[in-house]
Amino acid sequence: YAVAPWLEICFYWLTSLPCFVILILAWDVTNHFSSGNFFDKQVAKDILISAWLLGVDSLLFIGGNIAVYFLKPNGYEFLYGVLGVAGACLSILFLAISRYVKAAALIKEENEAIV
């Protein structure tokens, strides 16, 4: 590990890439919200994709930090563990929100069909 110190840096950069994709999806969701489309199937789909990206990324982040800890402890293991668990919890929250938005979109379409 002392020969390749860039390995840890590359790991953190690679695990941060899905976060930028999630930011792009969040931008799309806020654009839908600003135009008044709160309950839309596309919004639910974007939130669901964000949830899966964040969940997989959090699990990889936790697993990678365990591997980095055994290679060379850096003193930030607890902080990185908390960040990984927080990401996993947010992923579960996003999954629930996407289900509710999808259900609300179906109810909205049903109500529009009745009226």
C-alpha positions as CSV (number, residue, x, y, z in Angstrom):
1,Y,0.0,0.0,0.0
2,A,2.9,2.4,0.6
3,V,4.0,1.9,-3.0
4,A,0.6,3.1,-4.3
5,P,-0.9,5.8,-2.1
6,W,-3.1,7.0,-5.0
7,L,-5.2,3.8,-4.5
8,E,-7.2,5.4,-1.6
9,I,-7.6,8.6,-3.5
10,C,-9.0,6.8,-6.6
11,F,-11.4,4.8,-4.4
12,Y,-12.8,8.0,-2.9
13,W,-13.1,9.7,-6.3
14,L,-14.9,6.6,-7.8
15,T,-17.3,6.4,-4.9
16,S,-18.1,10.1,-5.3
17,L,-19.1,9.8,-9.0
18,P,-22.6,8.4,-8.3
19,C,-23.2,11.4,-6.0
20,F,-22.9,13.7,-8.9
21,V,-25.4,11.6,-10.9
22,I,-27.8,11.9,-8.0
23,L,-27.3,15.7,-8.0
24,I,-28.3,15.7,-11.7
25,L,-31.4,13.6,-11.0
26,A,-32.2,15.9,-8.0
27,W,-32.0,18.9,-10.4
28,D,-34.5,17.2,-12.7
29,V,-36.9,16.5,-9.8
30,T,-36.7,20.1,-8.7
31,N,-37.4,21.3,-12.2
32,H,-40.6,19.1,-12.2
33,F,-41.5,20.6,-8.8
34,S,-41.0,24.2,-10.0
35,S,-43.3,23.5,-12.9
36,G,-46.0,22.2,-10.6
37,N,-45.6,18.5,-11.4
38,F,-45.2,17.2,-7.9
39,F,-46.8,13.8,-8.4
40,D,-45.4,12.5,-11.7
41,K,-44.2,9.1,-12.8
42,Q,-40.9,10.6,-14.0
43,V,-40.3,12.1,-10.6
44,A,-40.9,8.8,-8.9
45,K,-38.6,7.1,-11.4
46,D,-35.8,9.7,-10.8
47,I,-36.1,9.3,-7.0
48,L,-36.0,5.5,-7.4
49,I,-32.9,5.6,-9.5
50,S,-31.3,7.9,-7.0
51,A,-32.2,5.6,-4.1
52,W,-30.6,2.6,-5.8
53,L,-27.5,4.5,-6.8
54,L,-27.1,5.8,-3.3
55,G,-27.7,2.4,-1.7
56,V,-25.2,0.6,-3.9
57,D,-22.6,3.4,-3.5
58,S,-23.0,3.4,0.3
59,L,-22.5,-0.3,0.5
60,L,-19.4,-0.1,-1.7
61,F,-18.2,2.9,0.3
62,I,-18.5,0.9,3.6
63,G,-16.9,-2.2,2.1
64,G,-14.1,-0.2,0.6
65,N,-13.4,1.6,3.8
66,I,-13.1,-1.7,5.6
67,A,-10.5,-2.8,3.1
68,V,-8.6,0.5,3.3
69,Y,-8.7,0.2,7.1
70,F,-6.9,-3.1,7.0
71,L,-4.4,-1.9,4.4
72,K,-3.5,1.3,6.3
73,P,-5.6,2.9,9.0
74,N,-5.9,6.7,8.5
75,G,-7.8,7.8,11.6
76,Y,-11.1,8.7,9.8
77,E,-12.7,5.2,9.9
78,F,-15.5,6.2,12.3
79,L,-16.4,9.3,10.2
80,Y,-16.4,7.2,7.0
81,G,-18.5,4.5,8.7
82,V,-21.1,7.1,9.8
83,L,-21.2,8.6,6.3
84,G,-21.7,5.1,4.8
85,V,-24.6,4.3,7.2
86,A,-26.2,7.7,6.7
87,G,-26.1,7.1,2.9
88,A,-27.7,3.7,3.4
89,C,-30.4,5.2,5.6
90,L,-31.1,8.0,3.0
91,S,-31.3,5.3,0.3
92,I,-34.1,3.5,2.3
93,L,-35.9,6.9,2.8
94,F,-35.6,7.6,-1.0
95,L,-37.1,4.2,-1.8
96,A,-40.1,4.9,0.5
97,I,-40.6,8.4,-1.0
98,S,-40.5,7.0,-4.6
99,R,-43.2,4.5,-3.7
100,Y,-45.4,7.2,-2.2
101,V,-44.8,9.6,-5.2
102,K,-45.6,6.8,-7.6
103,A,-48.8,5.9,-5.7
104,A,-49.8,9.6,-5.6
105,A,-49.2,9.8,-9.4
106,L,-51.5,6.9,-10.0
107,I,-54.2,8.4,-7.8
108,K,-53.8,11.8,-9.6
109,E,-54.2,10.1,-13.0
110,E,-57.3,8.2,-11.7
111,N,-58.8,11.5,-10.4
112,E,-58.1,13.3,-13.7
113,A,-59.8,10.4,-15.6
114,I,-62.9,10.7,-13.4
115,V,-63.2,14.4,-13.8
